[in-house]
Amino acid sequence: MNLGQIIRDFRKERGLTLNELADKIEISTSYLSALERNLRKPSIQVLRKISEKLNLPVNFLVGAQDDVFTGKKLVYMRESRGLSVEDLSEICDIPAGQLVKFEAGLETPDLDAVKKISEGLNVTIKFFLDLSENSNSIGKRIKKIRLDRGFTVTELAEKVNVTPGLISQIENGQTTPALETLQNIANNLYIPSSYLLMENKDVEDLLSTLNPDVIELLGDPNVQTVLRTLRGFQNNEIKYIINYIEFFQKNKNYLLP
């Protein structure tokens, strides 16, 4: 999408007329119309105002959208939800072949497709559009969890088979890890990769839905050990284990020596 199309599409998505948006950013309607038709280029000041009023990152407006909506984000979130491409296709009403192209980076979805995908995966549109903020949050979370686990930068780098310098760059928000690297980091920190990609608000919303007793329980080292072990099992295997636990609870007086 070009700049004019992005402004026009998001203006309409926000329910604003040309006059209303022009008033908000204090420019003439004719000037805004020219921007949307790519007949004129906005100044940095106007670009920032448009970004603020449309609630969009500036880097998305200036043409970085092809780099912002990356296939790896879509793959991460789809897989973290346990969905196949066909499943997501049915949920979002987008052809599976189109989703495959989005994930492979062969095509960039338009606004309508981004909205459908966001709703289908239950994430905000901003998750797919804002690269810089999300990249920074990834690094902060990796650093926090690394410290919680008691790993040094060098120790985590050795586990992931990358250089300590790369880990430092990721943690400082200077670079975004490749799909394989991020998955490897998540595995060695015993967390789902989807957690690293969530926005701060999404994490807060998730935690706010949990009962305080559940949060306390998740902090138990024994519970964490069990959960880490279960991550390697398939659904049918987990069901078998749960059934066995229930059986054990009912019959432990007879089973224990």
Backbone as a ProteinNet text record, in pm:
[ID]
protein_1_A
[PRIMARY]
MNLGQIIRDFRKERGLTLNELADKIEISTSYLSALERNLRKPSIQVLRKISEKLNLPVNFLVGAQDDVFTGKKLVYMRESRGLSVEDLSEICDIPAGQLVKFEAGLETPDLDAVKKISEGLNVTIKFFLDLSENSNSIGKRIKKIRLDRGFTVTELAEKVNVTPGLISQIENGQTTPALETLQNIANNLYIPSSYLLMENKDVEDLLSTLNPDVIELLGDPNVQTVLRTLRGFQNNEIKYIINYIEFFQKNKNYLLP
[TERTIARY]
84.7	0	87.8	44.9	118.7	63.8	132.9	97.9	-45.1	-82.1	-215.9	-325	-304.7	-403.2	-414.9	-300.8	-301.8	-381.3	-354.6	-426.2	-575.9	-611.8	-753.5	-822.1	-759.2	-820.5	-838.8	-736.9	-747.3	-838.7	-845.2	-940.8	-1083.6	-1113.4	-1247.1	-1272.5	-1169.1	-1183.2	-1212.6	-1157.9	-1182.7	-1315.5	-1383.5	-1513.4	-1504	-1394.2	-1373.4	-1391.2	-1452	-1461	-1332.3	-1316	-1200.1	-1197.6	-1312.4	-1319.7	-1283.5	-1334	-1309.2	-1162.5	-1096.3	-954.5	-871.7	-907.4	-834.7	-842.7	-960.9	-976.3	-890.7	-885.6	-810.2	-661	-609.6	-465.4	-433.2	-539.4	-524.2	-461	-516.2	-476.5	-604.4	-591.8	-710.4	-757.2	-886.3	-943.2	-881.7	-856.5	-798.7	-656.8	-582.4	-446	-450.4	-540.9	-553.6	-597.1	-688.2	-733.7	-616.9	-531.4	-414.5	-317.8	-305.7	-218.9	-272.5	-403.9	-463.9	-454.3	-447.4	-434.7	-288.3	-197.5	-53.3	-8.8	-81.9	-44.5	52.4	55.3	146.3	205.2	317.4	382.9	371.1	339.5	324.2	459	458.5	577.6	587.7	702.2	720.1	619.1	593.3	498.4	358.1	315.4	183	177	285.6	289.8	272.3	336.3	324.8	182.4	118.9	-19	-112.9	-93.3	-175.9	-156.5	-30.3	1.6	-70.2	-70.9	-133.2	-284.9	-346.7	-493	-547.8	-471.1	-515.9	-465.1	-386	-331.2	-251.9	-158.7	-72.3	72.8	163.5	305.9	354.5	440.9	492.6	563.3	637.7	712.9	620.6	496.6	400.8	356.9	337.7	292.2	396.4	523.1	626.5	676.4	610	644.3	711.4	717.3	782.4	683.8	559	457.7	492.8	564.8	602.4	695	773.2	862.7	792.1	683.4	613.7	527.4	439.5	359.3	445.6	506.5	593.9	525.6	561.7	504.3	534.3	651.5	689.4	595.8	547	451.5	323.8	278.3	155.9	174.5	288.8	316.6	321.6	391.9	404	267.5	183.3	55.6	-39.2	-36.1	-122.7	-84.3	45.5	90.4	70.1	85.3	65.1	-80.6	-170.5	-312.7	-348.9	-250.1	-275.2	-359.7	-347.7	-429.3	-347.2	-407.8	-347.3	-384.5	-321.6	-356.8	-503.7	-549.4	-688.9	-784	-746	-828.5	-842.5	-728.1	-730.2	-806.5	-793.1	-865	-1015.1	-1063	-1206.3	-1251.4	-1167.2	-1202.1	-1204.9	-1104.8	-1089.7	-1160.9	-1207.8	-1269.8	-1171.5	-1048.5	-944.2	-894.1	-881.6	-836.5	-703.8	-693.8	-572.6	-449.9	-465.9	-353.4	-303.5	-396.3	-359	-281.2	-325.1	-254.7	-114	-100.6	32.1	124.8	73.5	154.1	190.9	96.6	126.5	238.8	228.4	327.7	464.7	464.8	591.3	650.7	577.2	626.4	614.6	534.8	517.7	416.5	326.8	229	209.4	169.4	137.9	-12.1	-80	-225.4	-267.6	-386.1	-439.9	-504.8	-557.5	-613.6	-725.1	-813	-925.8	-876.6	-774.7	-720.9	-651.6	-579.1	-512.2	-615.4	-726.9	-833.6	-891.2	-917	-974	-877.6	-749.7	-649.3	-635.6	-632.4	-619.1	-735.7	-856.6	-975.1	-974.2	-932	-929	-828.1	-716.6	-612.1	-626.2	-726	-752.2	-632.3	-575.7	-469.6	-508.4	-442	-471.8	-409.4	-472	-415.2	-274.6	-256.3	-126.9	-15.5	-50.5	50.5	120.4	43.4	100.2	161.3	121.4	166.1	282.8	299.4	402.8	524.3	625.6	747.1	837.4	861.2	961.5	922.8	796.4	753.7	755.7	707.6	702.2	841.3	930.8	1067.6	1133.7	1109.3	1168.2	1113.6	982.6	922.6	975.3	1005.9	1063.3	1194.9	1281.2	1411	1400.2	1309.1	1291.3	1243.6	1151.1	1099	1204.6	1281.7	1388	1486.6	1525	1621.5	1565.4	1438.6	1378.1	1371.5	1325.6	1311.4	1448.4	1545.8	1682.3	1736	1716.2	1763.7	1687.3	1556	1475.9	1526.2	1571.9	1621	1764.8	1829.5	1966.5	2070.6	2036.7	2131	2205.2	2331.9	2404.8	2379.8	2418	2403.9	2480.7	2601.4	2685.9	2622.8	2566.4	2504.2	2384.4	2300.4	2185	2230.7	2332.9	2385.2	2435.2	2502.5	2552.9	2438.4	2331.9	2216.8	2147.7	2142	2071.6	2162.2	2294	2394.3	2406.3	2408.7	2433.4	2540.3	2582.3	2684.8	2623.2	2699.7	2649.6	2613.3	2686.3	2657.7	2517.6	2472.9	2338.8	2233.1	2254.5	2159.5	2150.7	2264.2	2265.4	2190.6	2211.5	2142.6	1991.9	1949.3	1806.3	1747.7	1816.7	1766.8	1759.9	1848.4	1850.3	1761	1688.8	1598.6	1668.2	1796.5	1872.1	1850.1	1796.7	1767.8	1654.1	1585.1	1476.9	1526.5	1515.6	1565.9	1486.3	1553.7	1486.6	1392.7	1300.2	1200.1	1262.1	1359.3	1421.8	1493.3	1561.2	1634.1	1540.1	1429.9	1335.2	1271.4	1237.5	1179.8	1279.3	1405.3	1509.8	1530.2	1526.4	1538.6	1422.2	1302.1	1183.3	1191.5	1235	1245.8	1344.3	1455.4	1557.6	1524	1426.9	1378.8	1251	1206.8	1087.9	961.1	945	825.5	776.3	647.2	598.1	645.9	681.3	730.1	622.7	494.6	386.7	389.9	437.4	445	539.9	649.5	747.8	692.3	592	539.3	418.6	364.8	247	283.7	189.8	210.5	191.5	247	235.4	90.3	4.1	-136.9	-198.3	-160	-213.7	-171.9	-46.6	2.6	-73.3	-90.9	-164.1	-307.4	-370.5	-508.2	-516.1	-415.4	-413.7	-400	-307	-284.8	-405.8	-474.2	-589.2	-704.6	-705.1	-812.7	-785.7	-663	-627.1	-659.9	-707.3	-733.4	-600.5	-596.9	-471.2	-412.7	-499.3	-451.1	-378.1	-429.4	-366.8	-229	-220.2	-91.8	9.6	-34.9	54	96.7	2.6	32	135.7	123.3	217.7	358.1	369.3	501.6	569.1	496.1	552.3	652.1	777.9	878.7	835.8	764.2	718.1	616.6	526.6	427.4	496.8	595.6	669.8	742.2	795.9	864.3	768.2	647.9	547.3	504.8	480.8	436.8	542.7	668.9	776.2	782.8	759.2	760.1	644.5	527.3	407.9	417.3	500.4	511.1	557.6	626.1	676.7	579.1	459.3	361.9	255	197.4	84.6	-43.7	-152.3	-278.6	-329.8	-322.6	-373.3	-288.2	-157.8	-69.8	-99.6	-128.5	-161.9	-292.2	-389.8	-516.8	-493.6	-403.8	-373.2	-311.5	-219.4	-152.8	-253.9	-344.1	-445.9	-537	-574.1	-658	-586	-456	-379.1	-369.7	-351.1	-343.7	-474.4	-585.5	-716	-732.1	-686.6	-691.9	-604.8	-486	-393.3	-452.3	-517	-575.6	-682.4	-758.6	-866.6	-814.9	-697.3	-651	-513.8	-466.1	-329.2	-306.6	-412.2	-397.7	-360.2	-403.1	-375.6	-245	-208.2	-91.9	39	31.5	153.1	196.1	327.5	375.9	357.7
-120.4	0	124.9	228.9	354.4	444.3	555.3	642.2	693.9	742.1	796.1	693	573.5	467	430.9	426.6	394.8	499.7	627.2	734.7	724.4	705.1	698	577.9	460.8	339	348.2	398	405.6	520.5	626.1	733.7	678.8	603.6	545.6	441.5	363.2	260.6	325.3	447.2	519.1	595.5	589.5	655.6	806.2	854.9	998.2	1040	1156.5	1213.7	1291.2	1333.3	1416.1	1543.3	1606.7	1731.4	1710.2	1601.4	1575.1	1550.6	1468.8	1442.7	1567.9	1640.7	1764.2	1862.7	1872.7	1962.2	1917	1787.3	1733	1761.1	1755	1774.4	1915.3	1999	2142.5	2167.8	2101.8	2129	2143	2190	2207.1	2073	2064.8	1942.3	1911.4	2015.7	1994.1	1938	1984.1	1933.4	1786.1	1750.5	1610.6	1523.9	1573.4	1498.6	1472.9	1574.8	1559.4	1456.1	1450.3	1350.6	1210.2	1194	1061.9	1015.5	1111.5	1075.1	1073.6	1087.4	1085.4	1196.4	1309.1	1423.9	1515.2	1502.5	1580.5	1492.2	1535.8	1464.6	1546.1	1481.9	1556.7	1594.9	1702.8	1738.2	1642.3	1641.8	1554.3	1589.1	1719.1	1762.7	1710.1	1721.3	1672.4	1520.3	1454.9	1309.1	1262.1	1331.7	1295.4	1318	1425.1	1452.1	1344	1305.4	1199.4	1070.1	1040.1	918.8	919	1034.2	1044.9	1030.7	1099.2	1098.7	965.8	896.3	766.3	651.1	683.9	582.8	477.2	525.8	438.3	474.9	376.9	409.6	483.7	582.1	661.1	572.6	472.1	387.5	311.5	288.6	223.3	318.8	445.9	543.8	574.6	576.1	620.5	511	395.6	295.9	173.3	156.8	39	-74.2	-59.3	-158.9	-297.3	-304.9	-436.8	-509.2	-430.9	-491.4	-513.2	-434.3	-443.5	-567.7	-584.8	-707.2	-816.7	-894	-1000.2	-1134.7	-1224	-1356.9	-1428	-1398.2	-1470.5	-1436.4	-1311.1	-1276.3	-1357.3	-1367.8	-1442.8	-1590.2	-1646.3	-1787.5	-1810.4	-1721.8	-1734.7	-1741	-1642.2	-1632.1	-1744.2	-1782.6	-1892.3	-2021.4	-2050.8	-2174.9	-2172.5	-2054.1	-2045.3	-2070.6	-2045.8	-2073.5	-2217.5	-2293.5	-2432.2	-2444.8	-2346.3	-2345.3	-2381.7	-2454.6	-2479.5	-2363.1	-2355.8	-2250.7	-2263.4	-2386.9	-2410.3	-2363.2	-2387.3	-2341.6	-2189.3	-2120.7	-1974.8	-1921.5	-1990.8	-1952.1	-1952	-2054.9	-2065.3	-1958.2	-1931.6	-1832.1	-1690.7	-1660.3	-1524.2	-1501.1	-1609.4	-1599	-1542.3	-1592.4	-1557.6	-1688.1	-1697.1	-1822.2	-1871.5	-2001.2	-2058.5	-2025	-2028.2	-1995.8	-1854	-1762.3	-1623.5	-1613.1	-1685.9	-1684.4	-1740.7	-1844.2	-1902.5	-1797.8	-1718.9	-1613.6	-1505.7	-1471.4	-1372.5	-1423.3	-1549.5	-1606.2	-1619.2	-1642.8	-1658.2	-1523.5	-1415.7	-1283.4	-1253	-1332.2	-1310	-1200.3	-1177	-1069.8	-1004.3	-875.8	-804.6	-782.1	-821.2	-805.3	-659.6	-630.3	-495.3	-479.8	-361	-330.5	-427.7	-457.4	-546.2	-684.2	-734.3	-866.6	-864.1	-755.4	-743.3	-744	-673.7	-669.1	-808.5	-881	-1015.5	-1109.3	-1101.3	-1187.3	-1153.6	-1023.2	-980.1	-1030.5	-1016.1	-1062.3	-1213.9	-1283.7	-1429.8	-1483.9	-1410.8	-1454.1	-1387.8	-1299.8	-1230.7	-1148.4	-1070.9	-975.8	-841.3	-734.9	-602.8	-584.6	-496.8	-464.7	-408.5	-330	-266.9	-369	-489.8	-594.5	-620.6	-620.7	-649.2	-526.4	-406.6	-285.6	-214.8	-233.2	-157.8	-244.1	-227.1	-308.8	-262.5	-131.3	-82.6	-108.2	-80.1	-96.8	-243.5	-328.2	-470.3	-529.6	-481.3	-531.7	-501.2	-380	-340.2	-425	-453.4	-532.2	-674.6	-727.1	-860.9	-866.5	-769.1	-766.8	-752.7	-665.8	-645.4	-773.1	-843.1	-966.1	-1075.7	-1086.4	-1186.9	-1160	-1033.7	-999.6	-1030.4	-992.1	-1015.7	-1164.8	-1243.1	-1386.9	-1452.9	-1405.5	-1459.9	-1439	-1317.9	-1288.4	-1370.9	-1387.6	-1469.9	-1613.6	-1661.8	-1799.3	-1813.3	-1697.3	-1700.5	-1722.8	-1693.6	-1710.9	-1580.5	-1591.4	-1476.6	-1468	-1356.2	-1341.5	-1451.8	-1478.5	-1581.7	-1720	-1750.9	-1882.4	-1902.2	-1799	-1810.6	-1821.9	-1745.1	-1750.9	-1891	-1955.2	-2091.4	-2190.3	-2173.1	-2262.3	-2246.7	-2122.3	-2092.9	-2111.1	-2122.7	-2138.2	-2012.9	-1896.3	-1769.1	-1696	-1580.3	-1504.2	-1423.2	-1399.5	-1312.7	-1174	-1127.6	-995.8	-987.9	-1096.2	-1096.8	-1092.2	-1168.5	-1166.3	-1026	-960.8	-824.1	-727.9	-741.7	-654.7	-675.1	-800.4	-831.2	-772.2	-790.6	-741	-588.9	-522.6	-376.4	-317.7	-404.4	-358.3	-308.5	-347.5	-301.1	-387.8	-506.6	-594.8	-688.8	-740.2	-836.2	-974.2	-1073.8	-1206.9	-1273.8	-1359.7	-1438.5	-1538.2	-1589.7	-1683.1	-1799.3	-1864.1	-1980.4	-1941.9	-1826.6	-1781.3	-1749.7	-1679.3	-1644.6	-1769.6	-1865.5	-1990.3	-2064.3	-2062.6	-2129.6	-2061.7	-1928.4	-1853.7	-1888.4	-1887.3	-1918.1	-2058.5	-2153	-2291.5	-2302.9	-2232.4	-2241.1	-2159.1	-2069.2	-1994.5	-2056.8	-2165.9	-2240.1	-2154.2	-2080.9	-1999.2	-2014.7	-1989.7	-1992.8	-1869.5	-1884.8	-1771.1	-1663.8	-1703.9	-1606.3	-1503.3	-1543.7	-1449.6	-1334.4	-1365.4	-1262.8	-1162.1	-1203	-1116.1	-1034.8	-1064.4	-992.1	-850.3	-757	-621.2	-616.3	-512.9	-499.7	-501.2	-432.5	-427.4	-566.9	-643.3	-778.9	-864.9	-850	-927.5	-888.4	-756	-708.1	-759.1	-756.6	-805.5	-953.7	-1027.8	-1171.7	-1199.2	-1129.8	-1151.7	-1109.3	-1004.6	-955.2	-1054.7	-1147.1	-1245.9	-1365.5	-1375.3	-1490.6	-1467.5	-1571.7	-1567	-1552.3	-1470.9	-1455.1	-1587.7	-1683.8	-1815.3	-1886.2	-1863.6	-1925.7	-1865.8	-1732	-1665	-1713.5	-1727.7	-1778.1	-1921.6	-2000.7	-2140.1	-2150.3	-2062.4	-2064.5	-2025.9	-1960.3	-1924.1	-2035.8	-2144.9	-2259.6	-2332.9	-2350.7	-2419.4	-2559.7	-2631.9	-2766.3	-2762.5	-2664.2	-2648.7	-2613	-2524.2	-2485.4	-2604.3	-2691.5	-2811.6	-2901.5	-2920.1	-3003.2	-2941.9	-2810.8	-2743.3	-2750.3	-2734.4	-2743.3	-2882.2	-2983.7	-3121.9	-3146	-3093.9	-3116	-3050.5	-2946.4	-2876.3	-2967.4	-3076.8	-3166.1	-3274	-3277	-3382	-3334.9	-3433.5	-3407.2	-3402.8	-3349.6	-3335.9	-3468.6	-3574.2	-3703.8	-3759.5	-3727.4	-3773	-3697.3	-3567	-3487.4	-3537	-3570.7	-3623.4	-3752.8	-3836.7	-3962.4	-3934.4	-3837.2	-3803.5	-3748.7	-3661.3	-3604.3	-3714.4	-3808.1	-3919.7	-4003.5	-4022.1	-4100.1	-4026.9	-3894	-3814.9	-3826.3	-3816.6	-3829.5	-3968.4	-4070.2	-4206.6	-4219.7	-4159	-4165.6	-4097.4	-3980.3	-3908.1	-3991.5	-4065.3	-4145.8	-4271.9	-4320.1	-4450.3	-4445.2	-4325.6	-4313.9	-4391.3	-4410.7	-4489	-4633.9	-4681.9	-4820.2	-4832.1	-4722.5	-4727.6	-4694.1	-4605.1	-4566.2	-4674.3	-4699.8	-4804	-4759.3
0	0	0	-75.9	-73.1	36.1	61.3	172.6	162.3	45	27.1	54.2	5.3	25.7	173.7	243	386.5	462.8	434.6	504.6	476.4	350.2	313.7	378.9	370.7	425.2	576.4	646.2	791.8	834.7	756.5	786.9	782.6	677.1	664.2	772.5	805.5	908.5	1042.7	1064.9	1189.9	1186	1070.1	1058.7	1043.7	986	970.6	824.7	806.1	672.2	643.8	518.3	483.9	568.5	579.3	656.2	802.9	861.8	1004.2	1032.9	950.1	973.2	946	841.8	809.8	926.8	987.8	1102.9	1219.9	1241.2	1354.8	1341.1	1219.3	1201.1	1151.2	1144.7	1115.8	979.5	877.5	739.5	657.4	535.1	451.9	398	368.6	313.1	176.8	98.9	-34.6	-24.6	76.4	96	136.3	228.5	270.9	154	73.4	-43.7	-138.8	-155	-242.4	-186	-52.9	10.2	-16.8	-2.5	-21.9	-166.7	-258.3	-400.4	-445.1	-348.2	-374.2	-470.1	-467.6	-550	-477.2	-342.9	-261.3	-152.3	-98.3	11	139.1	250.4	375.9	436.6	513.9	591.1	708.8	774.2	891	999.1	1017.6	1119.4	1089.3	963.9	925	936.4	898.5	906.1	1050.5	1142.5	1283.6	1335	1288.9	1330.5	1277.1	1152.4	1093.3	1170.3	1202.5	1278.1	1412.5	1479.8	1611.7	1602.3	1506.3	1497.8	1446.5	1366.3	1315.4	1401.5	1504.4	1595.8	1519.4	1438.8	1360	1384.8	1380.8	1393.7	1269.9	1290.2	1178	1077	1126.8	1033.7	939.2	981.8	891.8	782.4	818.8	721.4	615.2	653.9	560.4	467.2	469.5	370.1	422.2	556.9	613.7	635.7	583.1	613.8	560.2	452.4	400.5	496.7	573.7	671.5	804.6	828.6	955.4	961	862	860	800.3	884.5	838.2	851.7	760.6	764.6	894.5	953.4	1074.8	1190.5	1195.9	1300.6	1285.9	1161.3	1135.6	1169.7	1128.7	1158.4	1309	1379.3	1525.2	1591.6	1559.3	1627.6	1586.6	1460.3	1416	1485.8	1488.8	1551.2	1702.5	1763.5	1908	1945.6	1850.7	1873.5	1837.9	1788.4	1751.3	1625.9	1535.8	1414.2	1291.6	1201.6	1071.5	980.3	864.2	768.7	729.6	714.4	677.4	787	913.5	1026	1023.8	1009.4	1009.5	888.8	777.3	656.6	680.7	747.3	776.1	874.6	976.7	1078.6	1019.3	936.1	883.3	750.4	689.7	557.4	454.3	461.7	365.3	305	173.6	111.6	170.7	189.9	248.6	164.8	34.1	-54.1	-33.6	-3.4	22	152.1	254.9	382.9	368.6	287.8	263.7	203.1	110.4	47.7	149.3	238.5	342	432.6	472.4	563.9	497.8	368.8	296.2	256.1	279.7	242.9	95.4	23	-120.5	-148.9	-54.8	-66.6	69.3	67.2	191.1	196.2	304.2	311.9	317.8	261.4	273.6	410.6	436.1	567	605.3	510.5	539.8	582.9	513.9	547.8	683.7	713.6	843.5	955.4	935.2	1036	1059.1	949.8	962.4	1035	999.8	1062.8	1210.7	1242.9	1382.2	1465.8	1411.9	1484.4	1499.1	1393.9	1398.3	1498.1	1516.4	1609.8	1746	1757.8	1884.8	1931.2	1837	1869.9	1811.2	1856.6	1804.2	1666.9	1586.7	1455.8	1472.2	1578.8	1602.6	1618.2	1665.1	1679.5	1546.4	1438	1306.9	1240.7	1284.9	1216.9	1281.5	1412.8	1484	1509.2	1426.7	1437.1	1550.3	1559.4	1653.4	1798	1832.5	1970.9	2009.2	1917.3	1948.2	1956.9	1868.6	1870	2003.6	2054.4	2180.9	2295.4	2292.6	2399.6	2398.2	2281.1	2270.1	2346.7	2320.7	2387	2537	2582.9	2727	2794.7	2729.2	2789.6	2792.9	2685.9	2683.4	2796.5	2812.3	2917.7	3055.8	3079.7	3210.9	3242.7	3146.3	3170.3	3183.1	3104.1	3114.5	3255.5	3308.7	3443.4	3547.2	3525.7	3616.9	3619.7	3503.8	3495	3546.9	3571.8	3622.4	3515.7	3388.1	3278	3251.3	3219.7	3168.9	3018.9	2958.9	2813.7	2741.9	2791	2729.2	2741.1	2856.7	2876.8	2785.2	2771.9	2682.1	2537.9	2502.1	2365.7	2331.4	2427.3	2404.6	2386.5	2464.2	2453.2	2317.3	2269.7	2145	2023.8	2051.2	1945.5	1858.8	1926.1	1859.2	1939.3	1891.2	1962.2	2075.6	2183.2	2291.1	2240.6	2138.7	2082.5	2024.1	1959.5	1901.4	2010.5	2119.1	2230.2	2288.1	2304.9	2358.6	2267.4	2135.7	2040.3	2046	2057.9	2066	2192.8	2304.5	2432.9	2437.4	2363.6	2362.6	2254.3	2181.9	2077.7	1953.4	1934.2	1818.6	1695.4	1717	1603.9	1641.6	1540.9	1563.4	1523.1	1611.1	1578.1	1467	1393.8	1291.1	1358	1279.6	1330.7	1407.3	1346.9	1409.2	1538	1536.9	1655.5	1770.5	1740.6	1846.3	1905.7	1820.5	1868.8	1957.3	1917.2	1993.4	2129.1	2129.9	2255.7	2347.8	2291.7	2371.8	2431.1	2351	2399.2	2514.6	2503.6	2607.9	2731.7	2719	2834.6	2889.6	2826.5	2869.6	2864.7	2755.4	2738.1	2593.9	2568.3	2430	2355.1	2229.4	2151.4	2136.6	2140.8	2127	2239.4	2358.1	2470.4	2437.7	2369.1	2336.2	2236.6	2159	2054.5	2098.6	2215.1	2262.1	2304.3	2281.7	2329	2479.8	2541.2	2686.5	2731.9	2658.2	2696.1	2688.6	2585.1	2572.1	2690.4	2734.9	2848.8	2974.4	2994	3111.5	3110.9	2991.9	2981.2	3013.7	2966.2	2991.9	3141.5	3205.8	3348.8	3431.3	3383.6	3459.6	3459.7	3363.5	3357.6	3447.5	3500.6	3581.5	3728.6	3791.3	3934.6	4009.6	4116	4192.7	4238.7	4271.9	4314.1	4199.4	4076.1	3959.2	3936	3947.6	3928.4	4031.2	4157.9	4262.9	4233.3	4183.4	4151.1	4039.4	3939.6	3828	3871.7	3985.8	4036.8	4113	4138.7	4209.2	4119.1	4162.2	4079.9	4037.4	4125	4090	3975.8	3982.3	3875.3	3744.9	3751.8	3631.9	3570.4	3654.4	3604.7	3529	3585	3519.1	3385.6	3385.9	3264.2	3154.7	3192.5	3092.9	3033.1	3116.9	3067.8	2972.2	3006.7	2924.7	2787.5	2775.7	2647.2	2535.1	2571.2	2467.5	2425.2	2486.4	2457.3	2358.9	2287.6	2199	2282.5	2222.4	2295	2350.5	2268	2315.5	2429.5	2427	2534.4	2664.1	2651.5	2769.5	2832	2746.3	2797.8	2875.7	2824.1	2892.2	3029.3	3034.6	3160.4	3260.6	3214	3303	3357.4	3270.3	3315.4	3421.3	3400.6	3497.1	3631.2	3625.2	3748.8	3825.9	3753	3818.6	3881.1	3806.4	3858	3983.1	3978.9	4092	4215	4193.4	4306	4376.9	4299.1	4356.5	4425.1	4379.1	4427.3	4491	4527.8	4578.4	4708.2	4786.9	4911.2	4884	4768.4	4732	4651.6	4582.9	4494.7	4565.5	4664.7	4734.3	4833.2	4845.1	4938.6	5082.7
[MASK]
+++++++++++++++++++++++++++++++++++++++++++++++++++++++++++++++++++++++++++++++++++++++++++++++++++++++++++++++++++++++++++++++++++++++++++++++++++++++++++++++++++++++++++++++++++++++++++++++++++++++++++++++++++++++++++++++++++++++++++++++++++++++++++++++++

